[in-house]
Amino acid sequence: MTRQRRPGTTATSRDHLEVLPGKGRRFAHLRQASVFYIVLGLVALLVLQAAYHWMGPFILARRLQVVTAAMGHMEKKLEVEGLITRQELLLTAPCSGVIIELSPPGERAPAGTTAAVIVPLTAAERERLEKEVEPEESLWEKVKDYFSSLAGAASESEPAKDLPGTGTLPSRIEEKVPLVLPEAGLLLHRLDGWEGLEERTYLTAEQFAATPKSAFEAKEGLFVEEGQPVMKLIDNWQWHFNLLLPLEPGRSMAARETVLCKFAFAPEKLVTAELVAVEIDSKKEEVRLTYCIREQFPGFENLRWAAAELILEREEGIIIPAAALVEHEGYSGVFLNQGGMVKFQEITVLASKDGELLVEGLEPDSMVITRPELVEEGQRLN
């Protein structure tokens, strides 16, 4: 297209120039884009290679399910239930009255300790106070008010009015009666009704459940009768676990002088139980066993019927999954990932339980392949 000159201007060499569409810049852009994508692809390839080298062992371990062999133990045990008996001394109320002080329970107390303090209260006084108790009021509140009136009268040396059977008030308020421990022992406020059992008492679970027993717990503000059992002392240095078992495994257990025992109420505690009595009744097809436990741990003092595990055997060794075991060229063993190479290791199985094996012939921390069907001996893994 020819450009036109404005009127009054002269023609120059530029008047004959034309603008043509450019092509060099487009090719330059394509070359730059190609270089960019090539570089990007190389970077991605390097990242993938690095990720493979980094994640490769994890992926391989997951595919072959590689585990680390570790030390452990396996137990052969017998689950049982039985009756707990103890040496127990019942403590009775020295007089009829209201308990106003109690020593803490669950602690071993020496002989001569005052376990409780009782203020005498006659039957007539108790009956009178019970009649005066309002629905929203407790007997203990009424008793405290009554003792406050006794204390006030005693301080003024005047008898309280309209209180039958009080006698001489100054002497009455001073006659607090202590309950003193005759010997040392573990003091408990609760009676379960099984006190007085012989050391060797054998019951089935059904017999124990069917035996009705009444419980009692000493508390401050409680009225007790003279001679009434209110607390007990128990020997916390030793106690007994009585079992009634069928002939088998009873006879086998009777041949063991000691056994490791784990009670359900203290599963973290493993104790030694010494067999102190055995009775085998072939006619009834039962074996009666009494074990002595010479150790105190929390919970034993409050239970009569307990479940436990008797540990018959306890072996230690290397624990591996049972799935790792393989037969190779006539030998039992496992495949190991040893420095990236598959190696067969012969082992001896000592015990098995719940999908695991206790073995010897294997070093701790060995990398055991638990999917041996995926590998062959000598195969390189990386």
DASUL-V464341 format. One record per residue. RES is the residue in one letter. SS is DSSP state (H for helix, E for strand, - for the rest). PSI is psi in whole degrees, -180 to 180 (999 if undefined). OMEGA is omega in whole degrees, -180 to 180 (none if undefined). Layout:
res=RES ss=SS psi=PSI omega=OMEGA
res=RES ss=SS psi=PSI omega=OMEGA
//
This chain:
res=M ss=- psi=131 omega=-176
res=T ss=- psi=128 omega=178
res=R ss=- psi=144 omega=177
res=Q ss=- psi=143 omega=180
res=R ss=- psi=148 omega=175
res=R ss=- psi=151 omega=179
res=P ss=- psi=138 omega=177
res=G ss=- psi=1 omega=-179
res=T ss=- psi=158 omega=-180
res=T ss=- psi=156 omega=-178
res=A ss=- psi=141 omega=177
res=T ss=- psi=178 omega=-179
res=S ss=H psi=-22 omega=-178
res=R ss=H psi=-18 omega=-177
res=D ss=H psi=-17 omega=-178
res=H ss=H psi=9 omega=180
res=L ss=- psi=148 omega=175
res=E ss=- psi=149 omega=178
res=V ss=- psi=121 omega=180
res=L ss=- psi=146 omega=178
res=P ss=- psi=135 omega=-178
res=G ss=- psi=147 omega=179
res=K ss=- psi=-21 omega=-176
res=G ss=H psi=-40 omega=-178
res=R ss=H psi=-37 omega=-179
res=R ss=H psi=-44 omega=180
res=F ss=H psi=-32 omega=178
res=A ss=H psi=-42 omega=179
res=H ss=H psi=-40 omega=180
res=L ss=H psi=-40 omega=179
res=R ss=H psi=-41 omega=179
res=Q ss=H psi=-41 omega=180
res=A ss=H psi=-40 omega=-180
res=S ss=H psi=-44 omega=179
res=V ss=H psi=-41 omega=-179
res=F ss=H psi=-47 omega=-177
res=Y ss=H psi=-33 omega=176
res=I ss=H psi=-46 omega=179
res=V ss=H psi=-42 omega=179
res=L ss=H psi=-42 omega=178
res=G ss=H psi=-40 omega=178
res=L ss=H psi=-42 omega=178
res=V ss=H psi=-44 omega=179
res=A ss=H psi=-40 omega=179
res=L ss=H psi=-42 omega=178
res=L ss=H psi=-41 omega=179
res=V ss=H psi=-42 omega=179
res=L ss=H psi=-40 omega=178
res=Q ss=H psi=-43 omega=179
res=A ss=H psi=-42 omega=180
res=A ss=H psi=-37 omega=179
res=Y ss=H psi=-46 omega=-180
res=H ss=H psi=-32 omega=-179
res=W ss=H psi=-44 omega=-178
res=M ss=H psi=-14 omega=-176
res=G ss=H psi=-51 omega=180
res=P ss=H psi=-37 omega=179
res=F ss=H psi=-43 omega=179
res=I ss=H psi=-43 omega=180
res=L ss=H psi=-46 omega=180
res=A ss=H psi=-37 omega=-180
res=R ss=H psi=-40 omega=-178
res=R ss=H psi=-41 omega=-180
res=L ss=H psi=-6 omega=-179
res=Q ss=- psi=58 omega=-180
res=V ss=E psi=131 omega=178
res=V ss=E psi=160 omega=179
res=T ss=E psi=123 omega=179
res=A ss=- psi=135 omega=-177
res=A ss=E psi=155 omega=177
res=M ss=E psi=145 omega=178
res=G ss=E psi=-167 omega=179
res=H ss=E psi=159 omega=175
res=M ss=E psi=146 omega=-176
res=E ss=E psi=141 omega=168
res=K ss=E psi=119 omega=-171
res=K ss=E psi=162 omega=179
res=L ss=E psi=124 omega=178
res=E ss=E psi=129 omega=-175
res=V ss=E psi=167 omega=172
res=E ss=E psi=144 omega=-179
res=G ss=E psi=178 omega=-176
res=L ss=E psi=135 omega=177
res=I ss=E psi=127 omega=175
res=T ss=E psi=152 omega=-177
res=R ss=- psi=162 omega=169
res=Q ss=- psi=116 omega=-174
res=E ss=E psi=137 omega=178
res=L ss=E psi=117 omega=179
res=L ss=E psi=136 omega=178
res=L ss=E psi=123 omega=-176
res=T ss=E psi=156 omega=-180
res=A ss=- psi=129 omega=-179
res=P ss=- psi=-16 omega=179
res=C ss=- psi=168 omega=174
res=S ss=- psi=133 omega=-179
res=G ss=E psi=-164 omega=-177
res=V ss=E psi=133 omega=177
res=I ss=E psi=123 omega=-180
res=I ss=E psi=-16 omega=179
res=E ss=E psi=144 omega=178
res=L ss=E psi=138 omega=172
res=S ss=- psi=153 omega=-178
res=P ss=- psi=138 omega=177
res=P ss=- psi=167 omega=175
res=G ss=- psi=13 omega=179
res=E ss=E psi=146 omega=177
res=R ss=E psi=125 omega=-177
res=A ss=E psi=142 omega=179
res=P ss=- psi=163 omega=176
res=A ss=- psi=142 omega=-180
res=G ss=- psi=-6 omega=178
res=T ss=- psi=139 omega=174
res=T ss=E psi=107 omega=-177
res=A ss=E psi=-29 omega=-178
res=A ss=E psi=157 omega=174
res=V ss=E psi=130 omega=-177
res=I ss=E psi=132 omega=173
res=V ss=E psi=124 omega=-178
res=P ss=E psi=140 omega=178
res=L ss=- psi=124 omega=-178
res=T ss=- psi=164 omega=179
res=A ss=H psi=-37 omega=180
res=A ss=H psi=-41 omega=178
res=E ss=H psi=-42 omega=179
res=R ss=H psi=-45 omega=-180
res=E ss=H psi=-42 omega=-180
res=R ss=H psi=-45 omega=-178
res=L ss=H psi=-39 omega=179
res=E ss=H psi=-34 omega=179
res=K ss=H psi=-28 omega=-177
res=E ss=H psi=-9 omega=-177
res=V ss=- psi=127 omega=177
res=E ss=- psi=160 omega=-179
res=P ss=- psi=-36 omega=-178
res=E ss=- psi=3 omega=-176
res=E ss=- psi=146 omega=177
res=S ss=- psi=156 omega=178
res=L ss=H psi=-35 omega=-179
res=W ss=H psi=-38 omega=177
res=E ss=H psi=-42 omega=179
res=K ss=H psi=-40 omega=179
res=V ss=H psi=-42 omega=179
res=K ss=H psi=-41 omega=177
res=D ss=H psi=-40 omega=-180
res=Y ss=H psi=-44 omega=179
res=F ss=H psi=-33 omega=176
res=S ss=H psi=-40 omega=178
res=S ss=H psi=-36 omega=177
res=L ss=H psi=-43 omega=-180
res=A ss=H psi=-40 omega=179
res=G ss=H psi=-41 omega=179
res=A ss=H psi=-37 omega=180
res=A ss=H psi=-39 omega=-180
res=S ss=H psi=-28 omega=-180
res=E ss=H psi=0 omega=-179
res=S ss=- psi=37 omega=176
res=E ss=- psi=141 omega=179
res=P ss=- psi=144 omega=175
res=A ss=- psi=148 omega=-175
res=K ss=- psi=145 omega=171
res=D ss=- psi=40 omega=176
res=L ss=- psi=101 omega=-175
res=P ss=- psi=144 omega=173
res=G ss=- psi=23 omega=-177
res=T ss=- psi=-27 omega=-177
res=G ss=- psi=-148 omega=179
res=T ss=- psi=115 omega=-171
res=L ss=H psi=-44 omega=-180
res=P ss=H psi=-41 omega=179
res=S ss=H psi=-36 omega=-179
res=R ss=H psi=-46 omega=-176
res=I ss=H psi=-22 omega=-179
res=E ss=H psi=-9 omega=-175
res=E ss=- psi=51 omega=172
res=K ss=E psi=136 omega=-174
res=V ss=E psi=119 omega=179
res=P ss=E psi=148 omega=171
res=L ss=E psi=108 omega=-172
res=V ss=E psi=137 omega=180
res=L ss=- psi=126 omega=180
res=P ss=- psi=-17 omega=180
res=E ss=- psi=171 omega=-180
res=A ss=- psi=153 omega=177
res=G ss=E psi=178 omega=178
res=L ss=E psi=120 omega=-175
res=L ss=E psi=130 omega=177
res=L ss=E psi=140 omega=179
res=H ss=- psi=-18 omega=-173
res=R ss=E psi=133 omega=173
res=L ss=E psi=132 omega=-177
res=D ss=- psi=-2 omega=179
res=G ss=- psi=-7 omega=179
res=W ss=- psi=7 omega=179
res=E ss=- psi=147 omega=179
res=G ss=- psi=2 omega=177
res=L ss=- psi=147 omega=173
res=E ss=- psi=155 omega=-178
res=E ss=- psi=-39 omega=-180
res=R ss=- psi=94 omega=179
res=T ss=- psi=126 omega=-174
res=Y ss=- psi=125 omega=180
res=L ss=- psi=154 omega=169
res=T ss=- psi=167 omega=178
res=A ss=H psi=-37 omega=179
res=E ss=H psi=-41 omega=179
res=Q ss=H psi=-40 omega=179
res=F ss=H psi=-45 omega=-178
res=A ss=H psi=-29 omega=-176
res=A ss=H psi=-4 omega=-179
res=T ss=- psi=110 omega=-179
res=P ss=- psi=135 omega=178
res=K ss=- psi=143 omega=178
res=S ss=- psi=138 omega=-179
res=A ss=- psi=156 omega=178
res=F ss=E psi=142 omega=177
res=E ss=E psi=124 omega=179
res=A ss=- psi=134 omega=178
res=K ss=- psi=153 omega=176
res=E ss=- psi=136 omega=-178
res=G ss=- psi=0 omega=-179
res=L ss=- psi=136 omega=176
res=F ss=E psi=133 omega=179
res=V ss=E psi=149 omega=177
res=E ss=- psi=151 omega=176
res=E ss=- psi=132 omega=-179
res=G ss=- psi=-3 omega=-179
res=Q ss=- psi=132 omega=175
res=P ss=E psi=127 omega=-176
res=V ss=E psi=-27 omega=180
res=M ss=E psi=177 omega=177
res=K ss=E psi=155 omega=173
res=L ss=E psi=134 omega=177
res=I ss=E psi=152 omega=177
res=D ss=- psi=110 omega=-178
res=N ss=- psi=10 omega=178
res=W ss=- psi=-25 omega=176
res=Q ss=- psi=151 omega=178
res=W ss=E psi=172 omega=-170
res=H ss=E psi=147 omega=179
res=F ss=E psi=115 omega=-173
res=N ss=E psi=125 omega=-176
res=L ss=E psi=144 omega=174
res=L ss=E psi=109 omega=-173
res=L ss=E psi=156 omega=171
res=P ss=E psi=170 omega=-176
res=L ss=H psi=-39 omega=172
res=E ss=H psi=122 omega=20
res=P ss=H psi=15 omega=-176
res=G ss=H psi=-45 omega=-179
res=R ss=H psi=-40 omega=179
res=S ss=H psi=-40 omega=179
res=M ss=H psi=-33 omega=-179
res=A ss=H psi=-20 omega=-180
res=A ss=- psi=-5 omega=-179
res=R ss=- psi=126 omega=-179
res=E ss=- psi=-34 omega=178
res=T ss=E psi=160 omega=178
res=V ss=E psi=145 omega=174
res=L ss=E psi=138 omega=-173
res=C ss=E psi=139 omega=178
res=K ss=E psi=115 omega=-177
res=F ss=E psi=147 omega=-178
res=A ss=H psi=-30 omega=-179
res=F ss=H psi=-8 omega=175
res=A ss=H psi=67 omega=-172
res=P ss=- psi=-19 omega=-180
res=E ss=- psi=-6 omega=-174
res=K ss=- psi=123 omega=177
res=L ss=- psi=118 omega=-175
res=V ss=E psi=159 omega=176
res=T ss=E psi=126 omega=179
res=A ss=E psi=128 omega=-178
res=E ss=E psi=127 omega=180
res=L ss=E psi=119 omega=-177
res=V ss=E psi=-11 omega=179
res=A ss=E psi=139 omega=179
res=V ss=E psi=132 omega=173
res=E ss=E psi=122 omega=179
res=I ss=E psi=117 omega=-180
res=D ss=E psi=99 omega=-177
res=S ss=- psi=-32 omega=-179
res=K ss=- psi=-45 omega=179
res=K ss=- psi=-6 omega=-179
res=E ss=- psi=51 omega=179
res=E ss=E psi=155 omega=178
res=V ss=E psi=131 omega=-180
res=R ss=E psi=124 omega=-176
res=L ss=E psi=140 omega=174
res=T ss=E psi=124 omega=178
res=Y ss=E psi=143 omega=177
res=C ss=E psi=129 omega=177
res=I ss=E psi=120 omega=-177
res=R ss=- psi=52 omega=-179
res=E ss=- psi=136 omega=178
res=Q ss=- psi=137 omega=169
res=F ss=- psi=153 omega=-171
res=P ss=- psi=132 omega=175
res=G ss=- psi=-27 omega=-175
res=F ss=H psi=-28 omega=-174
res=E ss=H psi=-14 omega=-176
res=N ss=H psi=-5 omega=-176
res=L ss=- psi=151 omega=172
res=R ss=- psi=-38 omega=180
res=W ss=E psi=129 omega=-174
res=A ss=E psi=147 omega=172
res=A ss=E psi=146 omega=-177
res=A ss=E psi=164 omega=173
res=E ss=E psi=125 omega=175
res=L ss=E psi=119 omega=-177
res=I ss=E psi=108 omega=-177
res=L ss=E psi=-41 omega=179
res=E ss=E psi=146 omega=180
res=R ss=E psi=106 omega=-179
res=E ss=E psi=144 omega=179
res=E ss=E psi=148 omega=179
res=G ss=E psi=-160 omega=179
res=I ss=E psi=133 omega=179
res=I ss=E psi=128 omega=175
res=I ss=E psi=160 omega=175
res=P ss=E psi=143 omega=180
res=A ss=H psi=-27 omega=-179
res=A ss=H psi=-18 omega=-178
res=A ss=H psi=-18 omega=-176
res=L ss=- psi=135 omega=-178
res=V ss=E psi=149 omega=174
res=E ss=E psi=125 omega=-177
res=H ss=E psi=113 omega=179
res=E ss=- psi=40 omega=176
res=G ss=- psi=6 omega=-179
res=Y ss=E psi=148 omega=176
res=S ss=E psi=134 omega=-180
res=G ss=E psi=-160 omega=-179
res=V ss=E psi=158 omega=172
res=F ss=E psi=136 omega=-180
res=L ss=E psi=149 omega=169
res=N ss=E psi=99 omega=-176
res=Q ss=E psi=97 omega=-180
res=G ss=- psi=33 omega=180
res=G ss=- psi=4 omega=180
res=M ss=E psi=139 omega=179
res=V ss=E psi=126 omega=179
res=K ss=E psi=138 omega=177
res=F ss=E psi=134 omega=179
res=Q ss=E psi=121 omega=178
res=E ss=E psi=140 omega=-180
res=I ss=- psi=166 omega=174
res=T ss=E psi=126 omega=180
res=V ss=E psi=123 omega=180
res=L ss=E psi=-37 omega=-179
res=A ss=E psi=161 omega=177
res=S ss=E psi=147 omega=-179
res=K ss=E psi=131 omega=173
res=D ss=- psi=45 omega=176
res=G ss=- psi=14 omega=178
res=E ss=E psi=156 omega=180
res=L ss=E psi=141 omega=171
res=L ss=E psi=118 omega=-171
res=V ss=E psi=163 omega=169
res=E ss=E psi=160 omega=-176
res=G ss=- psi=8 omega=-178
res=L ss=- psi=136 omega=-180
res=E ss=- psi=144 omega=174
res=P ss=- psi=148 omega=179
res=D ss=- psi=11 omega=174
res=S ss=- psi=142 omega=-180
res=M ss=E psi=101 omega=-173
res=V ss=E psi=130 omega=178
res=I ss=E psi=119 omega=-176
res=T ss=- psi=3 omega=171
res=R ss=- psi=70 omega=-173
res=P ss=H psi=-20 omega=-179
res=E ss=H psi=-12 omega=-178
res=L ss=H psi=-5 omega=-175
res=V ss=- psi=169 omega=175
res=E ss=- psi=154 omega=180
res=E ss=- psi=135 omega=-179
res=G ss=- psi=-6 omega=-180
res=Q ss=- psi=136 omega=177
res=R ss=E psi=133 omega=-174
res=L ss=- psi=-14 omega=-180
res=N ss=- psi=999 omega=none
//
